[in-house]
Amino acid sequence: MRFFSDNAAPVADSVLAAMAAANVVDTAYDGDSLSRGLDDAFSTLFETRVAALWVSTGTAANALALGALCPPWRGIVCHRDAHINNDEAGAPEFFTHGAKLLAAEGEGAKLSPASITAVIDLIANDVHRVQPAAISITNATEYGLVYTPDEVAAIGALARARGFGLHMDGARFANAVAHLGCSPADLTWRAGVDVLSFGFVKNGGMSAEALIFFKPELAADVAIRRKRAGHLLSKGRYLAAQIHAMLADDLWLRNGAAANQAATRIAAAAGAGRLVHPVQTNEIFLAITADEAAQLRAQGFDFYDWAPNEARFVTSWSQPEHEVAALAKALAAL
């Protein structure tokens, strides 16, 4: 019973069907009608004109986005626990050709204007220091916490005042929107976000993520960067097909809500006393001893040892009901 990562979740049936339907001769790279239709599809979703590009991984999406916002000689403020800082093997630095990540603090891996200024205000404005050019936030964060539209807007206002670009890593954007019940527009461009990495792989996709440019003029250079980085797939229509299927009838949002609901049930069974962080999306961090972890694994549960006496459980959009019920019962019995 796998609660290790939503990356291991199955592909949604409609996504597989869309890929099968795209299995005909068509224009190569991103010249096909499905790829060309992404701008319109995402413009409708976000209630403004955007440019959209598919990529095959979240790491590439984040790194290409940051390359659009930050030159090699400047820096990107992110949380010290951000995925781009700890889990992407230097890809942001590689794709930006040398930009420096500037790590900030914040409870639950959330940044705030205060935590950002605590970093950037210490940087002397001279040629001996890397000057920041961008901010990157993750929604939902690496601990499953969600930025509200107001919180994003406060960071967006700071970014505009300082002349910085603002990137949002939305690997679990669906879970964040499902939790808040707000419009995608309110959580992104209306709050000052310039580029969004919109995750689909964790949420029912197979191999497709999207880069959403709320400043469409940024997309042209990133399209070239995508090719240069080896991420322009010759049969890109299969990635575009996945994304269209996820957008149809708000499948992306319904899947995110299903994963969140499963996590909420499990957290309630575990009890508030075990929660290391509030459970707002589909990640649950629990205080569990090594002996208790061994008991759970002996019952067939797969999860991640996050830290000493702390475990992470992640629910997926397709988590079987019997697995959710079994884990809830096992945690309640500890």
LUMPA-392165 format. One line per 8 residues: number of its first residue (from 1); for each residue x, y, z of N, C-alpha, C. Coordinates in Angstrom, 1 decimal. Example, Ala and Ser with C-alpha at 12.3 -4.5 7.8 and 13.67 -1.06 7.14 Angstrom:
1	13.2:-5.7:7.8:12.3:-4.5:7.8:13.2:-3.3:7.8; 12.8:-2.2:7.1:13.7:-1.1:7.1:12.9:0.0:7.9
This chain:
1	0.9:-1.2:0.0:0.0:0.0:0.0:0.9:1.2:0.0; 0.9:1.9:-1.1:2.0:2.9:-1.4:1.5:4.3:-1.0; 2.2:4.9:0.0:2.0:6.3:0.4:3.3:7.0:0.3; 4.2:6.5:-0.5:5.6:7.1:-0.6:5.6:8.4:-1.4; 5.0:8.4:-2.5:5.0:9.6:-3.4:3.9:9.5:-4.4; 3.3:10.7:-4.7:2.3:10.7:-5.8:2.9:10.6:-7.1; 4.2:10.7:-7.2:4.9:10.4:-8.5:4.6:9.0:-9.0; 4.4:8.1:-8.1:4.2:6.7:-8.4:2.7:6.4:-8.8
9	1.8:7.4:-8.8:0.4:7.1:-9.0:0.2:6.7:-10.5; -0.9:6.0:-10.8:-1.2:5.7:-12.2:-1.5:6.9:-13.0; -1.6:6.6:-14.3:-2.0:7.6:-15.3:-3.5:7.5:-15.4; -4.2:8.7:-15.5:-5.6:8.7:-15.6:-6.1:8.0:-16.9; -7.2:7.3:-16.9:-7.6:6.6:-18.1:-7.8:7.6:-19.3; -8.4:8.7:-19.0:-8.7:9.7:-20.1:-7.4:10.3:-20.7; -6.3:10.3:-19.9:-5.0:10.7:-20.4:-4.5:9.7:-21.4; -4.6:8.4:-21.0:-4.1:7.4:-21.9:-4.9:7.4:-23.2
17	-6.2:7.6:-23.0:-7.1:7.6:-24.2:-6.7:8.8:-25.1; -6.4:9.9:-24.6:-6.0:11.1:-25.4:-4.7:10.8:-26.1; -3.8:10.1:-25.5:-2.5:9.8:-26.1:-2.8:8.8:-27.3; -3.7:7.9:-27.1:-4.0:6.9:-28.1:-4.7:7.7:-29.3; -5.5:8.6:-29.0:-6.2:9.4:-30.1:-5.2:10.2:-30.9; -4.1:10.6:-30.2:-3.1:11.4:-30.9:-2.1:10.6:-31.7; -2.3:9.3:-31.6:-1.3:8.4:-32.3:-1.6:8.2:-33.8; -1.5:9.4:-34.4:-1.6:9.4:-35.9:-0.5:10.3:-36.4
25	-0.2:10.3:-37.7:0.8:11.1:-38.3:0.4:12.6:-38.1; 1.3:13.4:-37.7:1.0:14.8:-37.5:2.4:15.6:-37.6; 2.3:16.9:-37.5:3.5:17.7:-37.5:4.4:17.4:-36.3; 5.7:17.5:-36.5:6.6:17.1:-35.5:6.8:18.3:-34.5; 7.5:18.0:-33.4:7.9:19.0:-32.4:6.6:19.6:-31.8; 6.5:20.9:-31.9:5.3:21.6:-31.2:4.4:22.3:-32.3; 4.5:21.8:-33.5:3.7:22.4:-34.6:2.4:21.8:-34.8; 2.0:20.8:-34.0:0.7:20.1:-34.2:-0.4:20.9:-33.5
33	-1.6:20.6:-33.9:-2.7:21.4:-33.4:-2.9:21.3:-31.9; -2.6:20.1:-31.3:-2.8:20.0:-29.9:-1.8:20.9:-29.1; -0.5:21.0:-29.6:0.4:21.9:-28.9:0.1:23.3:-29.2; -0.4:23.6:-30.4:-0.7:25.0:-30.7:-2.0:25.5:-30.0; -2.8:24.5:-29.5:-4.0:24.8:-28.8:-3.9:25.1:-27.3; -2.6:24.9:-26.8:-2.4:25.1:-25.4:-2.6:26.5:-24.9; -2.1:27.4:-25.8:-2.3:28.9:-25.4:-3.7:29.2:-25.1; -4.6:28.8:-26.0:-6.0:29.1:-25.9:-6.6:28.4:-24.6
41	-6.3:27.1:-24.5:-6.8:26.3:-23.4:-6.4:27.0:-22.0; -5.2:27.3:-21.9:-4.8:27.9:-20.6:-5.2:29.4:-20.4; -5.4:30.1:-21.6:-5.9:31.4:-21.5:-7.3:31.4:-20.9; -8.1:30.4:-21.3:-9.4:30.3:-20.8:-9.4:30.0:-19.3; -8.6:29.0:-18.9:-8.5:28.6:-17.5:-8.1:29.8:-16.6; -7.1:30.6:-17.1:-6.6:31.6:-16.2:-7.2:33.0:-16.5; -8.2:33.1:-17.4:-8.9:34.3:-17.6:-8.1:35.5:-18.1; -7.0:35.2:-18.8:-6.2:36.2:-19.4:-5.3:35.6:-20.4
49	-4.8:36.4:-21.3:-4.0:35.8:-22.4:-2.6:35.4:-21.9; -2.3:34.1:-22.1:-1.0:33.5:-21.7:-0.4:32.8:-22.8; 0.9:32.5:-22.7:1.6:31.6:-23.6:1.9:30.3:-22.8; 1.8:29.1:-23.4:2.0:27.9:-22.7:3.0:27.0:-23.5; 3.9:26.3:-22.8:4.8:25.4:-23.4:4.8:24.1:-22.6; 4.8:22.9:-23.3:4.9:21.7:-22.6:6.4:21.4:-22.4; 6.6:20.7:-21.3:7.9:20.1:-21.0:7.7:18.7:-20.4; 8.7:17.9:-20.3:8.5:16.5:-19.8:8.7:16.3:-18.3
57	9.4:17.3:-17.6:9.6:17.1:-16.2:9.4:18.4:-15.5; 9.1:18.2:-14.2:9.0:19.4:-13.3:10.3:20.2:-13.1; 11.4:19.4:-13.1:12.7:20.1:-12.9:13.0:20.9:-14.1; 12.7:20.4:-15.3:12.9:21.3:-16.5:12.0:22.5:-16.5; 10.8:22.3:-16.1:9.8:23.4:-16.1:10.3:24.5:-15.1; 10.7:24.1:-13.9:11.2:25.1:-13.0:12.5:25.8:-13.5; 13.4:25.0:-14.0:14.7:25.6:-14.4:14.6:26.5:-15.6; 13.7:26.1:-16.6:13.5:26.9:-17.8:12.8:28.2:-17.4
65	11.8:28.1:-16.5:11.1:29.3:-16.0:12.1:30.3:-15.3; 13.0:29.8:-14.5:13.9:30.7:-13.8:15.0:31.3:-14.8; 15.3:30.5:-15.8:16.2:31.0:-16.9:15.6:32.2:-17.6; 14.2:32.3:-17.6:13.6:33.4:-18.3:13.5:34.6:-17.4; 13.7:34.4:-16.1:13.6:35.5:-15.1:14.9:36.0:-14.6; 15.9:35.2:-14.7:17.2:35.6:-14.0:18.4:35.4:-14.9; 19.2:36.4:-15.1:20.4:36.2:-15.9:21.5:35.5:-15.1; 22.5:35.0:-15.7:23.6:34.2:-15.0:24.3:34.8:-13.9
73	24.4:36.1:-13.9:25.2:36.9:-12.9:24.3:37.4:-11.7; 23.1:36.9:-11.6:22.2:37.4:-10.5:21.7:36.2:-9.7; 20.8:36.5:-8.8:20.3:35.4:-7.9:18.8:35.3:-7.8; 18.4:34.1:-7.2:17.0:33.8:-7.1:16.7:33.5:-5.6; 15.8:34.2:-5.0:15.5:33.9:-3.6:14.4:32.8:-3.6; 14.8:31.8:-2.8:13.8:30.7:-2.6:13.9:30.2:-1.1; 13.0:29.3:-0.7:13.1:28.8:0.6:14.2:27.8:0.7; 14.9:27.7:1.8:16.0:26.7:1.9:15.6:25.3:1.7
81	14.3:25.0:1.9:13.8:23.6:1.7:13.1:23.5:0.4; 13.2:24.5:-0.5:12.5:24.4:-1.8:13.1:23.3:-2.6; 12.2:22.7:-3.4:12.6:21.6:-4.3:13.8:22.1:-5.2; 13.7:23.3:-5.7:14.8:23.8:-6.6:16.1:23.9:-5.9; 16.1:24.0:-4.5:17.3:24.1:-3.8:17.9:22.8:-3.4; 17.0:21.8:-3.1:17.4:20.6:-2.5:17.3:19.3:-3.3; 16.5:19.4:-4.4:16.1:18.2:-5.1:16.2:18.2:-6.6; 16.9:19.2:-7.1:17.0:19.3:-8.6:18.4:19.3:-9.1
89	19.4:18.8:-8.2:20.7:18.5:-8.6:21.4:19.6:-9.3; 21.1:20.9:-8.9:21.7:22.0:-9.5:21.2:22.4:-10.9; 20.0:21.9:-11.2:19.4:22.2:-12.5:19.1:23.7:-12.7; 18.6:24.4:-11.7:18.4:25.8:-11.9:19.6:26.6:-12.2; 20.7:26.3:-11.5:22.0:26.9:-11.8:22.5:26.6:-13.2; 22.3:25.3:-13.5:22.7:24.8:-14.9:22.0:25.5:-16.0; 20.6:25.6:-15.9:19.8:26.1:-16.9:19.9:27.7:-17.0; 20.2:28.3:-15.9:20.4:29.7:-15.9:21.8:30.1:-16.2
97	22.7:29.1:-16.4:24.1:29.3:-16.6:24.9:30.0:-15.5; 24.4:29.7:-14.3:25.2:30.2:-13.2:24.5:31.1:-12.1; 23.2:31.4:-12.3:22.5:32.2:-11.3:22.6:31.5:-9.9; 22.7:32.3:-8.9:22.8:31.7:-7.5:21.5:31.7:-6.8; 21.2:30.5:-6.1:20.1:30.4:-5.3:20.4:31.0:-3.9; 19.5:31.9:-3.5:19.6:32.6:-2.2:18.6:32.1:-1.2; 19.0:31.3:-0.3:18.0:30.6:0.6:17.5:31.5:1.7; 16.2:31.4:1.9:15.5:32.1:3.0:14.8:31.2:3.9
105	14.3:31.7:5.0:13.6:30.8:6.0:12.1:31.1:5.9; 11.4:30.2:6.7:9.9:30.4:6.7:9.3:29.1:7.2; 8.3:29.2:8.1:7.6:28.0:8.6:6.9:27.3:7.5; 7.1:25.9:7.6:6.4:25.1:6.6:6.9:25.3:5.2; 8.1:25.8:5.0:8.7:26.1:3.7:8.0:27.2:2.9; 7.3:28.1:3.7:6.7:29.3:3.1:7.5:30.5:3.3; 7.6:31.3:2.2:8.3:32.6:2.3:7.3:33.6:2.6; 7.8:34.8:3.1:7.0:35.9:3.3:7.8:37.1:2.9
113	7.2:38.3:2.8:8.0:39.5:2.5:9.1:39.7:3.5; 8.8:39.4:4.8:9.8:39.7:5.8:10.9:38.7:5.7; 10.7:37.4:5.4:11.8:36.5:5.3:12.6:36.7:4.0; 12.0:37.2:3.0:12.7:37.6:1.8:13.6:38.8:2.0; 13.0:39.8:2.6:13.8:41.0:2.8:14.9:40.8:3.8; 14.8:39.8:4.7:15.8:39.4:5.7:17.1:38.9:4.9; 16.9:38.4:3.7:18.0:37.9:2.9:18.5:39.0:2.0; 17.6:39.6:1.3:18.1:40.6:0.2:18.6:41.9:0.8
121	18.1:42.3:2.0:18.5:43.6:2.5:20.0:43.5:3.1; 20.5:42.3:3.3:21.8:42.1:3.8:22.8:42.1:2.6; 22.3:42.1:1.4:23.2:42.1:0.2:23.6:43.5:-0.2; 24.9:43.8:0.0:25.4:45.1:-0.3:25.2:45.3:-1.8; 24.8:46.5:-2.2:24.6:46.9:-3.6:25.9:47.3:-4.3; 26.8:46.3:-4.5:28.0:46.6:-5.2:28.4:45.4:-6.1; 29.5:45.5:-6.8:29.9:44.5:-7.8:30.4:43.2:-7.1; 30.6:43.2:-5.8:31.2:42.1:-5.2:30.1:41.1:-4.7
129	28.9:41.4:-4.8:27.8:40.6:-4.3:26.8:40.2:-5.5; 26.3:39.0:-5.4:25.3:38.6:-6.3:24.0:39.3:-6.0; 23.5:40.1:-6.9:22.2:40.8:-6.7:21.0:40.0:-7.2; 20.0:39.9:-6.3:18.8:39.1:-6.7:18.0:39.7:-7.9; 17.4:38.8:-8.6:16.6:39.2:-9.8:15.3:38.5:-9.8; 15.1:37.5:-9.0:13.8:36.7:-9.0:13.5:36.1:-7.7; 12.3:35.8:-7.5:11.8:35.0:-6.3:11.1:33.8:-6.8; 11.3:32.7:-6.2:10.6:31.5:-6.5:9.9:30.9:-5.3
137	8.6:30.7:-5.4:7.8:30.1:-4.3:7.2:28.8:-4.8; 6.8:28.0:-3.8:6.3:26.6:-4.2:4.9:26.5:-3.6; 3.9:26.2:-4.4:2.5:26.2:-4.0:1.8:24.9:-4.6; 1.5:23.9:-3.7:1.8:23.8:-2.3:3.2:23.6:-2.0; 3.6:23.9:-0.8:5.1:23.8:-0.4:5.5:22.4:-0.2; 6.8:22.2:0.0:7.3:20.9:0.2:6.8:20.2:1.5; 6.1:21.0:2.3:5.5:20.4:3.5:4.0:20.4:3.4; 3.5:20.6:2.2:2.1:20.5:1.9:1.2:21.7:2.3
145	1.9:22.8:2.6:1.2:24.0:3.0:0.9:24.9:1.8; -0.1:25.7:1.9:-0.7:26.5:0.8:-0.5:27.9:1.0; 0.0:28.6:0.0:-0.1:30.1:0.0:-1.5:30.5:-0.4; -2.0:31.5:0.3:-3.3:32.0:-0.1:-3.1:33.1:-1.2; -4.1:33.5:-1.9:-3.9:34.6:-2.9:-3.3:35.9:-2.2; -3.8:36.2:-1.0:-3.2:37.4:-0.4:-1.8:37.2:0.0; -1.4:36.1:0.4:0.1:35.8:0.7:0.9:35.9:-0.6; 0.4:35.4:-1.7:1.2:35.5:-2.9:1.2:36.9:-3.4
153	0.1:37.7:-3.2:0.0:39.1:-3.6:1.0:39.9:-2.8; 1.2:39.6:-1.5:2.2:40.4:-0.7:3.6:40.2:-1.3; 3.9:38.9:-1.7:5.2:38.6:-2.2:5.3:39.3:-3.6; 4.2:39.2:-4.4:4.2:39.8:-5.7:4.4:41.3:-5.7; 3.9:42.0:-4.7:4.1:43.4:-4.5:5.5:43.7:-4.2; 6.1:42.9:-3.4:7.6:43.1:-3.1:8.4:42.9:-4.3; 8.1:41.8:-5.1:8.8:41.6:-6.3:8.7:42.8:-7.3; 7.5:43.3:-7.5:7.3:44.5:-8.4:8.1:45.7:-7.9
161	8.1:45.9:-6.5:8.7:47.1:-6.0:10.2:47.0:-6.2; 10.8:45.8:-6.1:12.2:45.6:-6.3:12.7:45.3:-7.7; 11.7:45.2:-8.6:12.0:44.8:-10.0:12.4:43.4:-10.2; 11.9:42.5:-9.4:12.2:41.1:-9.5:11.1:40.3:-10.3; 11.4:39.2:-10.9:10.4:38.3:-11.5:10.0:37.4:-10.4; 8.7:36.9:-10.5:8.2:36.0:-9.6:7.7:34.7:-10.2; 8.3:33.6:-9.8:8.0:32.2:-10.3:7.3:31.4:-9.2; 6.3:30.6:-9.7:5.6:29.7:-8.8:5.9:28.3:-9.3
169	6.5:27.5:-8.4:6.6:26.0:-8.6:5.3:25.4:-8.2; 4.5:25.0:-9.2:3.2:24.5:-9.0:3.1:23.0:-9.3; 4.1:22.2:-8.8:4.1:20.8:-8.9:2.8:20.2:-8.4; 2.3:20.8:-7.3:1.1:20.4:-6.7:0.1:21.6:-6.7; 0.1:22.3:-7.8:-0.8:23.5:-7.9:-2.3:23.0:-7.8; -2.6:21.9:-8.4:-4.0:21.4:-8.3:-4.4:21.2:-6.8; -3.6:20.7:-6.0:-3.9:20.4:-4.6:-4.1:21.8:-3.9; -3.3:22.8:-4.2:-3.4:24.1:-3.6:-4.7:24.7:-4.0
177	-5.1:24.7:-5.3:-6.3:25.3:-5.7:-7.5:24.6:-5.1; -7.5:23.3:-5.1:-8.6:22.5:-4.5:-8.8:22.8:-3.1; -7.7:23.0:-2.3:-7.8:23.4:-0.9:-8.4:24.7:-0.7; -8.0:25.7:-1.5:-8.4:27.1:-1.3:-9.8:27.3:-1.9; -10.2:26.6:-3.0:-11.4:26.9:-3.7:-11.5:28.2:-4.4; -10.3:28.7:-4.7:-10.2:30.0:-5.4:-10.0:29.7:-6.9; -10.0:30.8:-7.7:-9.7:30.7:-9.1:-8.2:30.6:-9.3; -7.8:29.8:-10.4:-6.3:29.8:-10.7:-5.8:31.2:-10.9
185	-6.6:32.1:-11.5:-6.1:33.4:-11.8:-5.8:34.2:-10.5; -6.6:34.0:-9.5:-6.4:34.7:-8.2:-5.1:34.3:-7.5; -4.7:33.1:-7.8:-3.5:32.5:-7.1:-2.2:32.8:-7.9; -2.4:33.3:-9.1:-1.2:33.5:-9.9:-1.0:34.9:-10.4; -1.5:35.2:-11.7:-1.1:36.5:-12.3:-1.8:37.7:-11.6; -3.0:37.5:-11.0:-3.6:38.6:-10.3:-2.8:38.9:-9.0; -2.1:38.0:-8.6:-1.2:38.2:-7.4:0.2:38.5:-7.7; 0.5:38.6:-9.0:1.8:39.1:-9.4:2.8:38.0:-9.9
193	2.3:36.8:-10.1:3.2:35.7:-10.6:3.4:35.9:-12.1; 4.7:35.8:-12.5:5.1:36.0:-13.9:5.1:34.7:-14.7; 5.5:33.6:-14.0:5.6:32.3:-14.7:5.2:31.2:-13.7; 4.4:30.3:-14.1:4.0:29.2:-13.3:4.4:27.9:-13.9; 5.0:27.0:-13.1:5.3:25.6:-13.5:4.1:24.8:-13.1; 3.2:24.4:-14.0:1.9:23.8:-13.7:2.1:22.2:-13.8; 2.1:21.6:-12.6:2.3:20.2:-12.6:1.1:19.3:-12.9; 1.4:18.3:-13.7:0.4:17.3:-14.1:0.8:15.9:-13.8
201	2.1:15.6:-13.8:2.5:14.2:-13.6:2.1:13.6:-12.3; 2.2:14.4:-11.2:1.8:13.9:-9.9:0.3:13.6:-9.8; -0.5:14.2:-10.7:-1.9:14.3:-10.5:-2.7:13.6:-11.6; -2.1:12.7:-12.3:-2.8:11.9:-13.3:-2.2:11.9:-14.7; -1.2:12.8:-14.9:-0.5:12.8:-16.2:0.5:11.7:-16.2; 1.2:11.5:-17.4:2.2:10.5:-17.5:3.6:11.2:-17.6; 3.7:12.2:-18.6:5.0:12.7:-18.8:4.9:14.1:-19.3; 4.0:14.9:-18.8:3.8:16.2:-19.3:3.5:17.2:-18.2
209	4.3:18.3:-18.2:4.1:19.5:-17.3:3.9:20.7:-18.2; 3.5:21.8:-17.7:3.3:23.0:-18.5:3.9:24.2:-17.9; 4.5:25.0:-18.7:5.0:26.3:-18.4:4.0:27.3:-18.8; 3.5:28.1:-17.9:2.5:29.1:-18.2:3.2:30.5:-18.0; 3.2:31.3:-19.1:3.8:32.6:-19.1:2.7:33.7:-19.0; 2.6:34.4:-17.9:1.6:35.4:-17.8:2.1:36.7:-18.4; 3.4:36.7:-18.8:3.9:37.7:-19.7:4.3:36.9:-21.0; 3.4:36.8:-21.9:3.6:35.9:-23.1:4.8:36.2:-23.8
217	5.4:37.4:-23.8:6.6:37.7:-24.5:7.8:36.9:-24.0; 7.7:36.4:-22.8:8.8:35.6:-22.3:8.9:34.2:-23.0; 7.8:33.8:-23.6:7.8:32.4:-24.1:8.7:32.1:-25.3; 8.9:33.2:-26.1:9.7:33.0:-27.3:11.1:32.5:-27.0; 11.8:33.2:-26.1:13.1:32.8:-25.7:13.2:31.5:-25.0; 12.2:31.2:-24.2:12.2:29.9:-23.5:12.0:28.8:-24.5; 11.2:29.0:-25.6:11.1:28.0:-26.6:12.4:27.6:-27.1; 13.3:28.6:-27.3:14.7:28.3:-27.8:15.5:27.6:-26.7
225	15.4:28.1:-25.5:16.1:27.4:-24.4:15.6:26.0:-24.2; 14.3:25.7:-24.4:13.8:24.3:-24.3:14.5:23.4:-25.3; 14.7:23.9:-26.6:15.3:23.1:-27.6:16.8:22.9:-27.2; 17.5:24.0:-26.8:18.9:24.0:-26.5:19.1:23.0:-25.3; 18.2:22.9:-24.4:18.3:22.0:-23.3:18.0:20.6:-23.6; 17.5:20.3:-24.8:17.2:18.9:-25.1:15.8:18.5:-24.7; 14.9:19.5:-24.5:13.5:19.2:-24.0:12.5:19.4:-25.1; 12.9:19.7:-26.3:11.9:19.8:-27.4:11.7:18.4:-28.0
233	10.6:17.7:-27.5:10.4:16.4:-28.0:9.8:16.4:-29.4; 10.3:15.5:-30.3:9.9:15.4:-31.7:8.4:15.1:-31.8; 7.9:14.3:-30.8:6.5:13.9:-30.8:5.7:14.6:-29.7; 5.8:15.9:-29.7:5.3:16.7:-28.6:3.8:16.6:-28.5; 3.1:16.2:-29.5:1.7:16.1:-29.5:1.2:15.2:-28.4; 2.0:14.2:-28.0:1.6:13.2:-26.9:1.6:13.9:-25.6; 2.5:14.9:-25.4:2.5:15.7:-24.2:1.3:16.6:-24.1; 1.1:17.3:-25.3:0.0:18.2:-25.4:-1.4:17.5:-25.1
241	-1.5:16.3:-25.7:-2.7:15.5:-25.5:-3.0:15.2:-24.1; -1.9:14.9:-23.3:-2.1:14.6:-21.9:-2.7:15.9:-21.2; -2.1:17.0:-21.5:-2.5:18.3:-20.8:-3.9:18.6:-21.1; -4.3:18.5:-22.4:-5.7:18.8:-22.8:-6.7:17.9:-22.1; -6.3:16.6:-21.9:-7.2:15.6:-21.2:-7.3:16.0:-19.7; -6.2:16.5:-19.1:-6.3:16.9:-17.7:-7.1:18.2:-17.5; -7.1:19.0:-18.5:-7.9:20.3:-18.4:-9.4:20.0:-18.6; -9.7:19.0:-19.4:-11.1:18.7:-19.8:-11.9:18.4:-18.6
249	-13.0:19.1:-18.4:-13.9:18.9:-17.3:-13.2:19.0:-16.0; -12.2:19.9:-15.9:-11.5:20.1:-14.7:-10.9:18.8:-14.0; -10.5:17.9:-14.8:-9.9:16.7:-14.2:-8.8:17.0:-13.3; -7.9:17.9:-13.7:-6.8:18.3:-12.8:-7.2:18.7:-11.4; -8.3:19.4:-11.4:-8.8:20.0:-10.1:-9.5:18.9:-9.3; -10.3:18.0:-10.0:-11.0:17.0:-9.3:-10.0:15.9:-8.7; -8.9:15.7:-9.5:-7.9:14.7:-9.0:-7.2:15.3:-7.8; -6.9:16.6:-7.8:-6.2:17.2:-6.7:-7.1:17.2:-5.4
257	-8.4:17.4:-5.6:-9.3:17.4:-4.5:-9.4:16.0:-3.9; -9.4:14.9:-4.7:-9.5:13.6:-4.3:-8.3:13.2:-3.4; -7.1:13.6:-3.9:-5.9:13.3:-3.1:-5.9:14.1:-1.7; -6.4:15.3:-1.8:-6.5:16.1:-0.5:-7.5:15.4:0.5; -8.6:15.0:0.0:-9.6:14.4:0.8:-9.1:13.1:1.5; -8.3:12.3:0.8:-7.8:11.1:1.4:-6.8:11.5:2.5; -6.0:12.5:2.2:-5.0:12.9:3.3:-5.7:13.5:4.5; -6.8:14.2:4.3:-7.5:14.7:5.5:-8.0:13.6:6.4
265	-8.5:12.6:5.8:-9.1:11.4:6.5:-8.0:10.8:7.3; -6.8:10.6:6.7:-5.7:9.9:7.4:-5.2:10.8:8.5; -5.1:12.1:8.3:-4.6:13.0:9.3:-5.5:13.0:10.5; -6.8:12.9:10.3:-7.8:12.9:11.4:-7.6:11.7:12.2; -7.4:10.6:11.6:-7.2:9.3:12.3:-5.9:9.3:13.1; -4.9:9.9:12.6:-3.6:9.9:13.3:-3.7:10.8:14.5; -4.5:11.8:14.5:-4.6:12.7:15.6:-3.7:13.9:15.5; -4.2:15.0:16.0:-3.5:16.3:15.9:-2.2:16.3:16.6
273	-2.0:15.5:17.7:-0.8:15.4:18.4:0.4:14.9:17.6; 0.1:14.1:16.6:1.2:13.6:15.7:1.5:14.5:14.6; 0.7:15.4:14.2:1.0:16.2:13.0:2.1:17.2:13.2; 3.1:17.1:12.3:4.3:18.0:12.4:3.9:19.3:11.7; 3.1:19.2:10.6:2.6:20.4:9.9:1.1:20.2:9.7; 0.3:21.3:9.6:-1.1:21.2:9.3:-1.2:20.5:7.9; -2.3:19.7:7.8:-2.5:19.0:6.5:-3.5:19.8:5.7; -3.0:20.4:4.7:-3.8:21.3:3.8:-4.0:20.6:2.4
281	-3.1:19.8:2.0:-3.1:19.2:0.7:-3.0:17.7:0.8; -2.1:17.1:0.1:-2.0:15.6:0.1:-0.7:15.0:0.7; -0.1:15.9:1.5:1.1:15.4:2.2:0.9:15.5:3.7; 1.3:14.4:4.4:1.0:14.2:5.8:2.4:14.0:6.5; 2.8:14.8:7.4:4.0:14.6:8.1:3.7:14.3:9.6; 4.1:13.1:10.0:3.7:12.6:11.3:4.9:12.3:12.2; 4.8:12.6:13.5:5.8:12.1:14.5:5.5:10.7:14.8; 6.5:9.8:14.4:6.4:8.4:14.5:7.7:7.8:14.9
289	7.7:7.0:16.0:9.0:6.4:16.4:9.4:5.3:15.4; 10.7:4.9:15.5:11.2:3.9:14.6:10.4:2.6:14.8; 10.0:2.3:16.1:9.3:1.0:16.3:7.9:1.1:15.7; 7.2:2.3:15.8:5.9:2.5:15.2:6.0:2.4:13.6; 7.1:3.0:13.1:7.3:2.9:11.6:7.4:1.4:11.2; 8.2:0.6:12.0:8.3:-0.8:11.7:7.0:-1.5:11.7; 6.2:-1.2:12.7:4.8:-1.8:12.8:4.0:-1.5:11.5; 4.1:-0.3:11.1:3.3:0.1:9.9:3.8:-0.6:8.7
297	5.1:-0.7:8.5:5.7:-1.4:7.4:5.4:-2.9:7.4; 5.3:-3.5:8.6:5.0:-4.9:8.7:3.6:-5.2:8.2; 2.7:-4.1:8.3:1.3:-4.3:7.8:1.2:-3.9:6.3; 2.3:-3.6:5.6:2.3:-3.4:4.2:2.3:-2.0:3.7; 2.5:-1.0:4.6:2.5:0.4:4.2:3.8:0.9:3.8; 3.9:1.6:2.7:5.1:2.2:2.1:5.1:3.7:2.3; 6.1:4.2:2.9:6.1:5.7:3.2:7.6:6.1:3.3; 7.8:7.4:3.5:9.1:8.0:3.5:9.5:8.4:4.9
305	10.7:7.9:5.3:11.3:8.4:6.6:11.9:9.8:6.4; 11.2:10.8:6.8:11.6:12.2:6.5:12.7:12.6:7.3; 12.7:12.3:8.6:13.7:12.8:9.6:13.6:11.8:10.8; 14.5:11.8:11.7:14.4:10.9:12.9:13.1:11.1:13.5; 12.4:10.0:13.7:11.1:10.0:14.3:10.0:10.9:13.6; 10.2:11.0:12.3:9.2:11.7:11.5:9.0:11.0:10.2; 7.8:10.8:9.7:7.5:10.2:8.5:6.6:11.0:7.6; 6.8:10.8:6.3:5.9:11.5:5.3:5.1:10.5:4.6
313	3.8:10.8:4.5:2.8:10.0:3.8:2.2:10.9:2.7; 2.1:10.4:1.5:1.6:11.2:0.4:0.4:10.4:-0.2; -0.7:11.0:-0.3:-1.9:10.3:-1.0:-1.9:10.8:-2.5; -2.5:10.0:-3.3:-2.6:10.3:-4.7:-4.0:10.4:-5.1; -4.2:10.9:-6.4:-5.6:11.1:-6.9:-6.3:9.8:-7.0; -5.6:8.7:-7.1:-6.3:7.4:-7.3:-6.1:6.5:-6.1; -5.8:7.0:-5.0:-5.5:6.1:-3.8:-6.8:5.2:-3.5; -6.6:3.9:-3.5:-7.7:3.1:-3.3:-8.4:3.3:-1.9
321	-9.7:3.2:-1.9:-10.4:3.5:-0.7:-9.9:2.5:0.5; -9.7:1.2:0.1:-9.3:0.3:1.1:-8.0:0.6:1.7; -7.1:1.2:0.9:-5.8:1.6:1.5:-5.9:2.8:2.4; -6.7:3.7:2.1:-6.9:4.9:2.9:-7.5:4.4:4.3; -8.5:3.6:4.2:-9.2:3.1:5.4:-8.2:2.3:6.3; -7.4:1.5:5.6:-6.4:0.6:6.4:-5.4:1.5:7.1; -4.9:2.5:6.4:-3.8:3.3:7.0:-4.5:4.1:8.1; -5.6:4.7:7.9:-6.3:5.4:9.0:-6.5:4.5:10.2
329	-6.9:3.3:10.0:-7.1:2.4:11.2:-5.8:2.1:11.8; -4.8:1.8:11.0:-3.5:1.5:11.6:-2.9:2.6:12.4; -3.0:3.8:11.9:-2.5:5.0:12.7:-3.3:5.2:13.9; -4.6:5.1:13.9:-5.4:5.3:15.1:-5.0:4.2:16.2; -4.6:3.1:15.7:-4.3:2.0:16.7:-2.9:2.1:17.3; -2.0:3.0:16.8:-0.7:3.1:17.3:-0.7:3.5:18.8
